[in-house]
Amino acid sequence: MGDIEKVPALVVCHDCDLVQRRGKPSRGERAQCARCGAVLQRGPGMSLQARAALVLTGLVVFVLANVFPLVVMSAQGARTATTLVGAALALWRQGMAPVAFLVIATAWFVPLAELLVLGYLLFPPLWRRAPPGFERILRVLHYLHPWGMAEVFLMGVLVALVKLAHLADVVIGQGLWAFCVLILLLALNASQFDSEGLWACCRALKTA
């Protein structure tokens, strides 16, 4: 038993499967794979309370981004305003169902699901409780993240606005500004999420 405890902890790279010794990065540092450069560990970042507050802020901003219009257009006396869901419905009515599905899936469903999953993982430990099934939920979060392409949708909207500027008066709505903030919050959530630390915390709470 004593020999086992002397063996250094190991970590397997999730990209190239190289087995390496586990490091202890300091705040602001990160440990990378010696072969492919993938990030294996991050140093201590935000506290659990700060990360939970970040998720809650993201949910509020998500609601604002979907309640308020993305753009408001005026042409020949007609005024049109549309939200994210409204834009997807317009694409559907114009026979572009695959594009409408991609917009809803990558710019609406995945960001919302990612925020809800993060909230499910982060809020119970604040009350010293381990969320049920946290191992499976962590895997769900791992599979969800690559499909969040809200920034791609935002770039498409901006390109469309530039092309429409000479045809109508275009005003950026509150929803689009909220959408920009949401993208920043999602990126910050991803950079500050410590899956290894949360795993250890939940395991400790579960066995306590």
Secondary structure as GFF3:
##gff-version 3
##sequence-region A 1 208
A	DSSP	alpha_helix	2	6	.	.	.	ID=ss1
A	DSSP	beta_strand	10	12	.	.	.	ID=ss2
A	DSSP	beta_strand	19	21	.	.	.	ID=ss3
A	DSSP	beta_strand	30	32	.	.	.	ID=ss4
A	DSSP	beta_strand	39	42	.	.	.	ID=ss5
A	DSSP	alpha_helix	48	67	.	.	.	ID=ss6
A	DSSP	beta_strand	71	75	.	.	.	ID=ss7
A	DSSP	beta_strand	78	82	.	.	.	ID=ss8
A	DSSP	alpha_helix	84	93	.	.	.	ID=ss9
A	DSSP	alpha_helix	97	104	.	.	.	ID=ss10
A	DSSP	pi_helix	105	109	.	.	.	ID=ss11
A	DSSP	alpha_helix	110	126	.	.	.	ID=ss12
A	DSSP	alpha_helix	134	144	.	.	.	ID=ss13
A	DSSP	three_ten_helix	145	147	.	.	.	ID=ss14
A	DSSP	alpha_helix	150	164	.	.	.	ID=ss15
A	DSSP	beta_strand	169	172	.	.	.	ID=ss16
A	DSSP	alpha_helix	174	192	.	.	.	ID=ss17
A	DSSP	alpha_helix	195	207	.	.	.	ID=ss18
###
